[in-house]
Amino acid sequence: MTYAETELTLPDVREDRFLPSALLREVAASARPHRLSFPDGHRGWLVSDYATARAVLADRRFIIGVSRQPRGTPGKLDAFHAALGPLAAGAITSKDPPEHTRLRRAVGDRFSAVSVEGRAESIEGIVRGQLAALESAGRPADLLRVFARPIPCRVICDVLGVPQSDQDQFIGPTDLILSPSGTPDDVTRAFAEFSEYVRGVVAAKRAHRGDDLLSDLVHGTNLSADEICGLALELVVTGHETTAEHAAAV
């Protein structure tokens, strides 16, 4: 495998809302790993082709690194980790095996092909409801706000066993950590509120079991409350935001 000699710094601002930057398209066409400098000075590697990405993800010599600050206000990631506190025990995307494997297995049944297929009717109903909301909004309508964003959040709330009326409790913290405009104080406050809320939900599931993922985790595993609450947050961040942006783009 050959590596490009030039170290890259990718632009923070998109040149086109619907296309990657010209530099990123050039890198992808080269199909070679490039040394990459992140906005906070952190250095890493950019892999752009499928074969190399698959090889890296399958190679146990590579480990997960989460030290990079996100775009926007300096110190936001530090504030996030401080506010997350003990819930970091369930942060599956920041862990390597065997911890990653143990946490993934705990939620695996609810995301199997059979389980997901069994939710098709419920998900279709959610989509129909948001299509109706989009139509009722009239023209022009905000596709992201009215259609794309509510769908994955409502589906995740359904899987977790969280009332649909509480979905803002999940969306708010995610928006702040991913938004360049969120300040460290905003992040600290939002995740402290989320932690308090989700601990209350987990306590309610312990008292009254339902047919949902949080109930499965509380009654069917030996995970701690911190791990369960952290996993709930991970599912929202990784499942809600990426799915909403993809739906809007399509």
Residue frames relative to the residue before (quaternion, step in Angstrom):
aa qw qx qy qz dx dy dz
M 1.0000 0.0000 0.0000 0.0000 0.00 0.00 0.00
T 0.2180 -0.7789 0.5759 0.1190 3.59 -0.88 0.93
Y 0.2669 -0.7645 0.5720 0.1309 3.53 -1.13 0.76
A 0.4896 -0.6407 0.5019 0.3130 3.56 -1.10 0.70
E 0.4493 -0.7188 0.4652 0.2551 3.58 -0.93 0.84
T 0.6491 0.5384 -0.3186 0.4328 3.59 1.12 -0.62
E 0.3044 -0.7275 0.5851 0.1893 3.58 -0.98 0.88
L 0.2764 -0.8040 0.5145 0.1120 3.57 -0.78 1.05
T 0.0744 -0.7154 0.6871 0.1031 3.49 -1.37 0.43
L 0.2583 -0.8034 0.5182 0.1392 3.56 -0.34 1.22
P 0.5507 -0.6271 0.4325 0.3411 3.60 -1.05 0.69
D 0.4593 -0.6841 0.5000 0.2665 3.58 -1.13 0.71
V 0.7329 0.3766 -0.2017 0.5295 3.55 1.14 -0.66
R 0.4240 -0.7128 0.4991 0.2512 3.57 -0.86 0.96
E 0.4133 -0.7043 0.5249 0.2399 3.55 -0.98 0.90
D 0.7807 0.0901 -0.0188 0.6181 3.55 1.14 -0.70
R 0.4929 -0.6935 0.4390 0.2887 3.58 -0.83 0.95
F 0.7753 0.3716 -0.1699 0.4817 3.56 1.11 -0.61
L 0.7455 0.3386 -0.2037 0.5368 3.59 1.24 -0.10
P 0.5333 -0.5799 0.4927 0.3697 3.58 -1.16 0.50
S 0.6341 -0.5268 0.3895 0.4106 3.59 -1.20 0.36
A 0.6478 -0.5207 0.3830 0.4032 3.55 -1.23 0.46
L 0.6346 0.5328 -0.3287 0.4532 3.59 1.02 -0.80
L 0.6755 0.4868 -0.3018 0.4643 3.58 0.90 -0.87
R 0.6332 0.5123 -0.3397 0.4703 3.59 1.02 -0.69
E 0.6309 0.5265 -0.3286 0.4657 3.59 1.05 -0.72
V 0.6448 0.5151 -0.3125 0.4703 3.57 1.01 -0.85
A 0.6531 0.5191 -0.3143 0.4530 3.57 0.94 -0.88
A 0.6567 0.5172 -0.3108 0.4524 3.57 0.99 -0.82
S 0.6478 0.5382 -0.3217 0.4327 3.59 1.09 -0.65
A 0.1994 -0.8223 0.5053 0.1694 3.59 1.23 -0.57
R 0.5690 0.5555 -0.4100 0.4468 3.59 1.04 0.79
P 0.5207 -0.6170 0.4751 0.3499 3.61 -1.03 0.65
H 0.1338 -0.7792 0.6097 0.0565 3.56 -1.07 0.83
R 0.4640 -0.6183 0.5509 0.3145 3.54 -1.16 0.67
L 0.1154 -0.8241 0.5545 0.0087 3.58 -0.87 0.97
S 0.2024 -0.7536 0.6157 0.1095 3.53 -1.02 0.90
F 0.2941 -0.7723 0.5418 0.1530 3.59 -0.65 1.14
P 0.6912 -0.5069 0.3141 0.4082 3.61 -1.19 0.43
D 0.7073 0.4479 -0.2714 0.4748 3.62 1.09 -0.63
G 0.6332 -0.5459 0.3307 0.4378 3.60 1.28 0.11
H 0.4838 0.6563 -0.4326 0.3848 3.57 1.28 -0.18
R 0.2102 -0.7880 0.5683 0.1090 3.60 -0.97 0.83
G 0.0882 0.7919 -0.5977 0.0887 3.52 -1.04 0.86
W 0.5280 -0.6060 0.4836 0.3465 3.53 -1.25 -0.47
L 0.2253 -0.7429 0.6167 0.1309 3.54 -1.15 0.72
V 0.0673 -0.7824 0.6192 -0.0024 3.55 -0.69 1.17
S 0.1420 -0.8610 0.4879 0.0216 3.57 -0.57 1.13
D 0.7114 0.4257 -0.2829 0.4823 3.63 1.13 -0.29
Y 0.6543 -0.5769 0.3409 0.3506 3.53 -1.15 0.76
A 0.6767 0.5189 -0.3125 0.4186 3.58 0.79 -0.99
T 0.6886 0.4674 -0.2883 0.4735 3.59 0.90 -0.92
A 0.6313 0.5329 -0.3357 0.4525 3.58 0.99 -0.83
R 0.6528 0.5094 -0.3115 0.4662 3.58 0.96 -0.85
A 0.6547 0.5146 -0.3133 0.4565 3.57 0.98 -0.84
V 0.6528 0.5117 -0.3135 0.4624 3.59 0.98 -0.84
L 0.6879 0.4951 -0.2882 0.4457 3.58 0.85 -0.97
A 0.7058 0.4488 -0.2623 0.4813 3.60 1.12 -0.60
D 0.6170 0.5629 -0.3381 0.4338 3.60 1.25 -0.27
R 0.3715 -0.7699 0.4821 0.1917 3.59 -0.50 1.21
R 0.5425 0.6114 -0.4193 0.3951 3.61 1.18 -0.15
F 0.6493 0.4666 -0.3165 0.5104 3.57 1.23 -0.38
I 0.1287 -0.7898 0.5970 0.0564 3.57 -0.95 0.89
I 0.5873 -0.5831 0.4335 0.3566 3.54 -1.29 0.33
G 0.0828 -0.7779 0.6211 0.0463 3.56 -1.02 0.85
V 0.0474 -0.8264 0.5610 -0.0099 3.60 -0.74 1.00
S 0.3839 0.7610 -0.4587 0.2510 3.60 1.14 0.48
R 0.5562 0.6498 -0.3937 0.3367 3.59 1.16 -0.41
Q 0.4079 -0.6915 0.5422 0.2481 3.56 -0.99 0.87
P 0.4437 -0.6688 0.5127 0.3049 3.61 -1.01 0.67
R 0.6621 -0.4883 0.3735 0.4286 3.55 -1.27 0.20
G 0.6642 0.5067 -0.3715 0.4051 3.55 -1.19 0.51
T 0.8515 -0.1767 0.1205 0.4788 3.53 -1.21 -0.63
P 0.4553 -0.6751 0.5004 0.2942 3.63 -0.80 0.96
G 0.7741 0.3561 -0.2595 0.4546 3.55 -1.09 0.69
K 0.4629 0.7005 -0.4496 0.3048 3.60 1.23 -0.10
L 0.6565 0.5007 -0.3250 0.4612 3.60 0.96 -0.78
D 0.6138 0.5353 -0.3445 0.4669 3.59 1.05 -0.72
A 0.6498 0.5083 -0.3087 0.4734 3.57 1.00 -0.87
F 0.6256 0.5442 -0.3314 0.4501 3.56 1.04 -0.80
H 0.6902 0.4722 -0.2892 0.4658 3.60 0.82 -0.95
A 0.6424 0.5188 -0.3257 0.4605 3.59 1.02 -0.78
A 0.6863 0.4731 -0.2817 0.4752 3.59 0.98 -0.88
L 0.6222 0.5487 -0.3381 0.4444 3.58 1.07 -0.72
G 0.0695 -0.8636 0.4968 0.0514 3.54 1.08 -0.78
P 0.8543 -0.0588 0.0581 0.5132 3.59 -0.86 -0.97
L 0.5690 0.6076 -0.3928 0.3909 3.62 1.16 -0.45
A 0.4896 0.6575 -0.4302 0.3781 3.59 1.25 -0.24
A 0.5168 0.6467 -0.4129 0.3797 3.59 1.22 -0.35
G 0.7494 0.3692 -0.2162 0.5053 3.59 1.14 -0.53
A 0.4361 0.7055 -0.4535 0.3262 3.58 1.27 0.19
I 0.1872 -0.8558 0.4738 0.0898 3.54 0.33 1.31
T 0.6696 0.5187 -0.3142 0.4289 3.62 1.00 -0.72
S 0.6954 0.4306 -0.2890 0.4975 3.59 1.21 -0.16
K 0.6431 0.5210 -0.3180 0.4624 3.58 1.25 0.26
D 0.3209 -0.7100 0.5966 0.1923 3.52 -1.26 0.57
P 0.6342 -0.4843 0.4058 0.4456 3.60 -1.23 0.22
P 0.5717 -0.1277 -0.8054 -0.0904 1.55 -2.19 1.23
E 0.4937 0.6724 -0.4396 0.3330 3.64 1.21 -0.24
H 0.6310 0.5334 -0.3302 0.4564 3.57 0.98 -0.85
T 0.6603 0.5183 -0.3028 0.4514 3.57 0.93 -0.92
R 0.6537 0.5235 -0.3108 0.4493 3.58 0.93 -0.90
L 0.6928 0.4639 -0.2819 0.4748 3.60 0.87 -0.89
R 0.6420 0.5310 -0.3283 0.4451 3.59 0.98 -0.83
R 0.6527 0.5167 -0.3177 0.4539 3.58 0.95 -0.83
A 0.6140 0.5772 -0.3507 0.4086 3.58 1.06 -0.66
V 0.7683 0.3231 -0.1818 0.5217 3.61 1.08 -0.64
G 0.4245 0.7732 -0.4174 0.2182 3.58 1.28 -0.24
D 0.6481 0.5539 -0.3403 0.3967 3.59 0.90 -0.88
R 0.6759 0.5063 -0.2970 0.4456 3.59 1.00 -0.79
F 0.7429 0.3560 -0.2128 0.5254 3.59 1.24 -0.27
S 0.3498 0.7174 -0.5152 0.3124 3.57 1.18 0.49
A 0.6704 -0.5020 0.3547 0.4157 3.57 -1.24 0.38
V 0.6552 0.5168 -0.3118 0.4543 3.58 0.98 -0.85
S 0.6693 0.5048 -0.3007 0.4548 3.57 0.94 -0.91
V 0.6622 0.5003 -0.3046 0.4673 3.56 0.93 -0.89
E 0.6353 0.5234 -0.3255 0.4654 3.58 0.99 -0.82
G 0.6469 0.5333 -0.3147 0.4451 3.56 1.05 -0.72
R 0.6807 0.4620 -0.2809 0.4943 3.57 1.22 -0.37
A 0.3632 0.7742 -0.4688 0.2214 3.58 1.26 -0.04
E 0.6753 0.5027 -0.3082 0.4431 3.58 0.84 -0.94
S 0.6526 0.5108 -0.3107 0.4654 3.57 0.98 -0.84
I 0.6689 0.4955 -0.2985 0.4669 3.57 0.95 -0.89
E 0.6304 0.5264 -0.3321 0.4639 3.58 1.01 -0.78
G 0.6335 0.5290 -0.3256 0.4612 3.57 1.06 -0.74
I 0.6329 0.5226 -0.3222 0.4717 3.56 1.04 -0.78
V 0.6576 0.5070 -0.3072 0.4650 3.58 0.94 -0.88
R 0.6421 0.5161 -0.3274 0.4628 3.59 0.96 -0.83
G 0.6439 0.5316 -0.3183 0.4489 3.55 1.00 -0.80
Q 0.6917 0.4596 -0.2850 0.4785 3.59 0.98 -0.82
L 0.5881 0.5425 -0.3708 0.4716 3.59 1.15 -0.51
A 0.6401 0.5088 -0.3191 0.4792 3.56 1.03 -0.78
A 0.6417 0.5161 -0.3205 0.4681 3.58 1.02 -0.78
L 0.6345 0.5276 -0.3224 0.4638 3.56 1.05 -0.78
E 0.6560 0.5006 -0.3076 0.4737 3.57 0.98 -0.83
S 0.6670 0.5100 -0.2993 0.4532 3.58 0.97 -0.85
A 0.6054 0.5843 -0.3507 0.4113 3.57 1.14 -0.60
G 0.3720 -0.7443 0.4803 0.2774 3.58 1.19 -0.43
R 0.5219 -0.6284 0.4798 0.3203 3.54 -1.35 -0.11
P 0.5561 -0.2788 -0.7817 0.0437 1.48 -1.81 1.74
A 0.2299 -0.7608 0.5919 0.1343 3.59 -1.20 0.57
D 0.4508 -0.6719 0.5228 0.2681 3.55 -1.15 0.70
L 0.3356 -0.7834 0.4903 0.1821 3.59 -0.22 1.30
L 0.6698 0.5062 -0.3073 0.4480 3.59 0.93 -0.88
R 0.7285 0.4491 -0.2518 0.4519 3.59 0.76 -1.02
V 0.7593 0.4089 -0.2126 0.4595 3.58 0.84 -0.97
F 0.8073 0.2798 -0.1234 0.5047 3.59 0.99 -0.80
A 0.7766 0.4146 -0.2327 0.4134 3.58 0.43 -1.21
R 0.7155 0.4721 -0.2819 0.4309 3.61 0.82 -0.91
P 0.6916 0.4939 -0.3257 0.4143 3.66 0.79 -0.81
I 0.6115 0.6076 -0.3689 0.3476 3.61 0.97 -0.74
P 0.7254 0.4093 -0.2927 0.4697 3.66 0.57 -0.94
C 0.6310 0.5331 -0.3496 0.4421 3.58 1.04 -0.67
R 0.6554 0.4969 -0.3137 0.4744 3.59 0.97 -0.81
V 0.6362 0.5148 -0.3328 0.4685 3.60 1.03 -0.74
I 0.6715 0.4899 -0.3065 0.4639 3.60 0.88 -0.88
C 0.6223 0.5275 -0.3409 0.4672 3.58 1.01 -0.78
D 0.6393 0.5250 -0.3150 0.4652 3.58 1.03 -0.80
V 0.6632 0.4994 -0.3028 0.4682 3.58 0.94 -0.89
L 0.7064 0.4666 -0.2608 0.4640 3.58 0.90 -0.94
G 0.4263 -0.6868 0.4823 0.3377 3.57 1.10 -0.68
V 0.4456 0.6717 -0.4505 0.3837 3.55 1.17 0.70
P 0.5304 -0.6364 0.4417 0.3444 3.64 -0.88 0.80
Q 0.5510 -0.6251 0.4405 0.3342 3.57 -1.00 0.83
S 0.6194 0.5685 -0.3403 0.4211 3.57 1.10 -0.65
D 0.6867 0.4790 -0.2747 0.4728 3.58 1.24 -0.36
Q 0.3670 0.7805 -0.4662 0.1969 3.60 1.24 0.04
D 0.5916 0.5746 -0.3786 0.4201 3.62 1.09 -0.55
Q 0.5654 0.5917 -0.3835 0.4280 3.59 1.18 -0.50
F 0.6998 0.4432 -0.2515 0.5006 3.58 1.18 -0.63
I 0.6791 0.5160 -0.3022 0.4257 3.58 0.92 -0.89
G 0.6336 0.6028 -0.3351 0.3505 3.57 0.87 -0.97
P 0.7046 0.4479 -0.2900 0.4677 3.63 0.69 -0.98
T 0.6284 0.5400 -0.3340 0.4494 3.58 1.04 -0.77
D 0.6411 0.5307 -0.3219 0.4514 3.57 0.93 -0.88
L 0.6932 0.5068 -0.2912 0.4216 3.56 0.86 -0.94
I 0.6937 0.4682 -0.3039 0.4552 3.60 0.85 -0.85
L 0.7218 0.4302 -0.2514 0.4803 3.61 1.09 -0.62
S 0.6297 0.5457 -0.3391 0.4367 3.59 1.19 -0.38
P 0.4870 -0.6716 0.4710 0.2999 3.63 -0.89 0.85
S 0.6747 0.5228 -0.2971 0.4280 3.60 1.15 -0.52
G 0.5348 0.6406 -0.4075 0.3709 3.60 1.22 -0.24
T 0.2982 -0.7612 0.5520 0.1643 3.60 -0.89 0.94
P 0.6605 -0.4932 0.3667 0.4314 3.61 -1.21 0.29
D 0.6412 0.5190 -0.3305 0.4586 3.60 1.00 -0.77
D 0.6206 0.5339 -0.3365 0.4654 3.59 1.04 -0.78
V 0.6692 0.5078 -0.2949 0.4553 3.56 0.91 -0.97
T 0.6441 0.5303 -0.3203 0.4487 3.58 0.92 -0.92
R 0.6882 0.4837 -0.2815 0.4616 3.57 0.86 -0.97
A 0.6805 0.5111 -0.2974 0.4328 3.59 0.86 -0.98
F 0.7226 0.4350 -0.2634 0.4682 3.58 0.87 -0.89
A 0.5722 0.5475 -0.3866 0.4727 3.58 1.18 -0.40
E 0.6558 0.4977 -0.3001 0.4819 3.58 1.02 -0.82
F 0.6395 0.5198 -0.3281 0.4618 3.58 0.99 -0.82
S 0.6426 0.5368 -0.3256 0.4391 3.57 0.90 -0.92
E 0.6634 0.4994 -0.3013 0.4687 3.56 0.93 -0.92
Y 0.6644 0.5135 -0.3076 0.4476 3.58 0.94 -0.89
V 0.7233 0.4531 -0.2740 0.4432 3.60 0.68 -1.07
R 0.5967 0.5412 -0.3734 0.4600 3.61 1.10 -0.53
G 0.6285 0.5285 -0.3307 0.4651 3.57 1.09 -0.69
V 0.6377 0.5198 -0.3218 0.4686 3.58 1.03 -0.82
V 0.6597 0.5054 -0.3103 0.4616 3.59 0.91 -0.91
A 0.6372 0.5186 -0.3285 0.4659 3.60 1.00 -0.76
A 0.6418 0.5158 -0.3202 0.4685 3.58 1.05 -0.77
K 0.6464 0.5071 -0.3209 0.4712 3.61 1.02 -0.75
R 0.6143 0.5445 -0.3538 0.4482 3.57 1.08 -0.62
A 0.6964 0.4590 -0.2631 0.4849 3.56 1.08 -0.75
H 0.8024 0.0929 -0.0147 0.5893 3.58 1.04 -0.79
R 0.2413 -0.8053 0.5288 0.1168 3.56 -0.19 1.27
G 0.1122 -0.7805 0.6124 0.0570 3.55 -1.07 0.81
D 0.5601 -0.5637 0.4661 0.3889 3.57 -1.31 -0.13
D 0.4796 0.6424 -0.4386 0.4062 3.55 0.41 1.24
L 0.6944 -0.5098 0.3237 0.3913 3.54 -1.30 0.35
L 0.6541 0.5106 -0.3375 0.4445 3.60 0.87 -0.83
S 0.6337 0.5133 -0.3350 0.4720 3.59 1.02 -0.73
D 0.6197 0.5392 -0.3365 0.4604 3.59 1.04 -0.80
L 0.6855 0.4909 -0.2861 0.4553 3.57 0.90 -0.93
V 0.6656 0.5092 -0.3002 0.4556 3.58 1.00 -0.85
H 0.8108 0.3114 -0.1302 0.4783 3.58 0.82 -1.04
G 0.7713 0.3928 -0.1947 0.4613 3.59 1.14 -0.48
T 0.7294 0.3365 -0.2330 0.5481 3.59 1.25 0.11
N 0.4397 -0.6663 0.5199 0.3041 3.54 -1.31 0.10
L 0.3005 0.7609 -0.5164 0.2531 3.58 1.17 0.57
S 0.4874 -0.6505 0.4976 0.3028 3.54 -1.15 0.65
A 0.6567 -0.4906 0.3817 0.4271 3.58 -1.26 0.27
D 0.6278 0.5339 -0.3399 0.4531 3.60 1.01 -0.75
E 0.6609 0.5036 -0.3071 0.4639 3.59 0.95 -0.85
I 0.6568 0.5076 -0.3139 0.4608 3.59 0.95 -0.84
C 0.6720 0.4871 -0.2979 0.4715 3.59 0.88 -0.90
G 0.6513 0.5136 -0.3132 0.4625 3.58 1.00 -0.78
L 0.6322 0.5225 -0.3233 0.4720 3.57 1.05 -0.76
A 0.6158 0.5449 -0.3463 0.4516 3.59 1.01 -0.77
L 0.6588 0.4984 -0.3009 0.4764 3.57 0.97 -0.86
E 0.6399 0.5358 -0.3259 0.4442 3.59 0.94 -0.86
L 0.6569 0.5174 -0.3158 0.4485 3.57 0.93 -0.87
V 0.6477 0.5081 -0.3207 0.4685 3.57 1.04 -0.72
V 0.6943 0.4843 -0.2851 0.4497 3.58 0.80 -1.02
T 0.7538 0.4036 -0.2257 0.4669 3.58 0.78 -0.99
G 0.7390 0.4235 -0.2360 0.4678 3.58 1.07 -0.64
H 0.7025 0.4884 -0.2801 0.4353 3.55 0.98 -0.81
E 0.7478 0.4427 -0.2603 0.4207 3.56 0.53 -1.17
T 0.6886 0.4819 -0.3006 0.4509 3.60 0.81 -0.93
T 0.6617 0.5026 -0.3115 0.4611 3.58 0.98 -0.81
A 0.6484 0.5240 -0.3247 0.4468 3.59 0.97 -0.81
E 0.6706 0.4896 -0.3071 0.4651 3.59 0.91 -0.87
H 0.6449 0.5111 -0.3283 0.4637 3.59 1.01 -0.78
A 0.6488 0.5189 -0.3276 0.4500 3.59 0.92 -0.85
A 0.6556 0.5085 -0.3142 0.4614 3.57 1.00 -0.81
A 0.6564 0.5211 -0.3104 0.4485 3.58 1.01 -0.81
V 0.6549 0.5095 -0.3060 0.4668 3.57 1.05 -0.82
